[in-house]
Amino acid sequence: MQSVFSVSFQAVLRLLLVALVGCVLGKTKVLTAEARRSLSKIMIWVMLPSLLIVSLSKEINVESLGTYAPILLSAPAVCLVGFLIGKLMAIIFRVPPHLRRLTIAGNTLGNASYIPLPLLATICATAPMFAQNPDQARTLSVTYISVYLLGHSPILWIFGYPYLSGCSWRTISWKHMASPPNCASIIGLSIGLIPPLRQLFIGSDAPLNVVMGALKLLSDGVFPCSLLILGANLADPPPRDEPIQWNAFAALITGRLLVLPFFGFALAGCLWHANLIPRDGLCALIIIVETAVPPATNLVIMSQMHQKGEAAMARLLIAAYACAVITLTTVIVFALKTIDAWL
């Protein structure tokens, strides 16, 4: 039986190896910037929505709706605490004014999907805790993360987008709220919660079960494609026209990767001992992991859209993702040991 460290290290290492393949493809111009944009669009419009529809529609029903509410509410709680930590780190490390919003946004908004989804899939396949039924654990992990995204994605665009621009939130384009993943989450919830729709799509005898099978096939590409794109994006050398002081790196890495996970353990522990989350260990693990992931790569895209601080944000993210290999492994080790003690 594998040790907790072995499971944690292998889970992060697998992600790193696939991301390194993406890095090589980016460096060799196989995954050019244009190819990455096209693949990202396929991910956003087809693969990720398919995954969300399949996981939410199958796992969520009227009876289980109350079970998932704490997971949904955990997302804004994590973002709020991350924002406060970011503010505190900016003061402690005396981050220059032109970099302050970048570090605070990075502390607030983590990579809530493209890192946790493949990471938890690997943990479910290798951890002794889920050895009895790893496939069911993997499916359930996607459901938990999908519910978490329902609370996280709106904050990403309602707060993150205008905050990085320095403008009012009223200037946001509301089409971002109607993004394919958000719409897919609503569709998945509708199928799961409305009995006639559930009977139509869910189950081996359902008339439209073949549609769910096709969506499942499309969703299988989410994990490798997301990591390849991430690796290729981080491979691009950022422009050298924006110097970044060390204290900006320190504020982001300390706050997001070292301090925020403590809140994750506290939040998961409170929800667990109050019997507000499922006692399967997986839900608590996901809440902890969501507080330990590096910043969202969408922050670079937002900075590019504003044409403001994109080079600095790219450098900050490269440093954060490099450090996350160590910090995320450490958090998973302690999380698995802690949850095993709770069980």
N, C-alpha and C positions, 0 to 999 in steps of 0.2 A: 504494500500500500504506500502511495506517495506521501511525502511529508507536506505539511502546509506550505513551507517555503518553496518546495519543488513545484507544487500546483500553482502558486502565485507567480513564481518566476517564469514558468513555462507559459502561463496565460499571457503575460506581458511580452515575453520573448516572441511568441507566435505573431502577435500584432506587429512587433517591431520588425520582424523578418519580412512580412508582407509589405509593410510600409517602406522598407529598404529596397524591395523590388520596385516599388513605385518611384522611389528616389532615383534608382538607376535608369528607369524608363524615362524619367524627366530629364536627367543629365544627358542621356544619349538622344534626346529629342524624339523618342518613340511616342511618349506622351507629351506632345507639344502643348502650349498654352491653349491653342484652339481645340485640340483633342480633349483636353481636360474640361474645358467649358462644355463641350458637347456631351461628354460622359457625365458631367455633373448634372446637366439638364435631364438626361435619362434617369439618373438617380433620383432627382427631385420630383420628376413628373411621373415616373413609372415604378421603379423598384421599391423605393421607400414607401410610397402610398400603398402599394400592393402588400407590403409587409405589415403595415399598420392595420389595413382592413382585415386581413386574415387573422392576425393575432387578437385584435380587439373583438371582432365579431364572434369568434369561437369561445373566448374565455370570459367575456363580460355578459352578464344577464341581470335581470331585475333583482334576483336574490343576492347577487354578489356585489351590487353597485355600492353599498355602504362600505364594503371591504376595501375598495380602491380609493375612497375619498381621502384618507390620510396621505396616500402616495401623491395624489394630485395636489394637495395643499402643501406637501413638502417642498415642491419646486419653488413657489414664491418665498417660502421661509428661507430656503438655502440662498436664493438670490438676494434677499434683503440682508441677511447676515454677511454674505459675501461683499455687498456694497459697503456696509459699515466697516468691515475689516479692511477693504480697499482704501476707504477714507482714512482710517487709522494708520495704515502702512504708509500712505502718502505723507502724512504728518511726521511720523517717526523717522522715515528715511529722507525727508525733505526733498521729495520728488519735484523737479522743475515744473512750473505751471503748464508748459506746452505738452508735457507728458503725463500730467496728472489724470486726465480723463481716460487715457489709454490704459493706465495701470488699474484704475478703479473699475473700468468696464471689464477688464480681464479677470479681476477678482470676483466680479459679480456673475458673469455668464460663462459657464463651463461647456465643454463639448458633451452635451447631454445625450447624443445618439450615436455618432460614428465611432466613438471609443467604447462606451458601455455595451453596445449591442454585440460586437464580436468578442469583447473581453468576457462578458458573462456567458456567451455561448461556449467559450473554451473552458471556463471554470466549471460549468455544468457538466461538461464531458469528462473532466479529470478529477474533480474534487470528491473525496470519499463521502462528503455530506450528501451529495446528490447521486451517489452510485446506484441506488435502487432503480431510479427511472430518469436517466440523464436527458432523454428526449423530451419528456414531459417538463422537466426543469427548464430546459432551453426554451420551450414554447412559452412557459409561464414567465420567464425572464423578459422575453420580448413584450409580453402584455404589460408587465409592471413598468418597463421603460417607456412604452407607448403612452401609458396613463401619465407618467411623469412629464413626458413631452407636451401633453395637453396643457399643463401648467407652465412649462418652461418656454415654449415657442412664442406665445404672445408677448411675454416679457422681453424676449430677445429683440422683437421688432418695436414694441411700444416704448420700451426704455432704451435699449442699446442703440438703435438706429438714430434717434434724435439726440441722445446724450453725446455720442461721438461727434456729431455735427456742431454741438454747442447751441442748437436751436431749440425751440419749443416743441413739445411732443405733438402739438397740433399740426405741425408741418409734415408728419408722417404720411406716406402713401398707404392708404388702407388696403390696397391690393396685396400688401405683404401679409396681412392678417388672413387673407383668403388663399394662402399658399397651398399647393397640392397636399403636403403632409397634414396640414390642419384640416383641410376638407376631407381627406381620407380618414382621419381620426373620427370626424363626425359621422361619416358613412359607416365606419366599422361599429361605432357605438349604436347607431340607429339599427343596424342589422341585428346586433346582439340583444338590444333592449326591446325591440318591437316584435312580439311573437309571430305575426304573420310573415314578416321578413325573415326571421330566424328559421322558420319552417321551410321557407322557400330556398334558402342558401346553405344552411348548416345541417349536416348529417349525411350519411351515405345514401339515404333514400330521398334526399331533397332534390326537387326538380332541377334546380340551378347549381347543384353541387359542383358541376364541371367548371363553373365560373371561378369558384373558390380554388379549385385545383390549378387552374391556369394562373391565378394570382399568386398562389404558393410557388409555382415554378418561376415566375418573374421575380419574386422576392428573394430567391436563393442567391442572387447576385449582389445583394446589398453589402454583405460583409467584406468580400474581397475588393469590390470596386471602391468602397468608401476608403479603405486603407491605401489602395494604390493611388487614389487621387490625393489623399492627405500626404503621402510620401513625396509625390511629384511636386505638390505645391510647396512643401517645406524645402525642396531641393533648390529652388530658385534663389540665387544670391540677391539679397535686397540691395537697393541703390545705396550709395555711400554719401548721399547728400544730406542725411539727417543724423548727426551724432547723437548717441544716447548715453547718458551718464549711468554709472554702475548702480546708483540708487534706484533707478526705475526698474532695472532687472530684479534687484533685491526686494523691492516692494511687491512686485507681482509674484515672484517665486515663493517668498516667505508667506504672503497672505493666502494665495490660492492653493499652494501645494503643501504647506506645512501647518498653517493655523486653521484653515477652514475644515479639514478632515476631523479635527477635534469636535467641532459642532456636529458633524455627521454622525460620529459615534454617540454623542449625547442625544441627538434627535432620535436616532434609531433605538437607543436604549429606552428612552421615555415612551415611545410608541409601543415598543415591545412589552415593557412591564405594565403598561396601561391596557394591554390587550386590544390595541387599536389597529394592528397590522397582522396579517397571517403569520402563524407560528411555524412557517416552513423554512425559515432562515434565509430564504432567497430575497424576500422583500427588504429585510433589514440590510442585507449585503448590498443591494442596489442603492439604497438611500445613502449608505456610507461611500460607495464608489462614486456616486454622482457629486459628492463634495470633494473628491480627490482627483478628478480628471482635470487636465489642463484646459486653458481657455478655448472658447469656441472659435473655429477657423472662420466662421462667418464674420467675425469682427474685422478681419482683413478685408473682406468683400465690402463691408459697410464703409470702412475707411477709404477704400478705392472709390466708392460711389460718391463720397463727400470730397474726394481729392484732398484729403487732409490727414496727414500722419500715417499713410499706408506703409511707408518704408519702416518707420519706427515700430508700428504694430507687428509687421512681419518679423522683425528682429526679436521683439519681445516674445512672440509665439515660438520661434525656433528655440530660444533658450528655455522656455517653459516646457516644451515637449521633450527636450533632451533631458532635463532634470526629472521629468515625470516618470521616466523609465525606472528610476530608483525609488522615488517617493510613492508611486502607485503600487509598486511591488510590495513595499513595506506596509502600506495601508491594508492591502489585501491579506497579507500574512496575519496582521493583528485582528483584522475583521473576521477572518475565518476562525481564528482561535477564540475570539470573544463570543461569536455566535454559537460556536460549538459548546461553549460553557453555558450559554443561555439554554440551549436545547437539553 
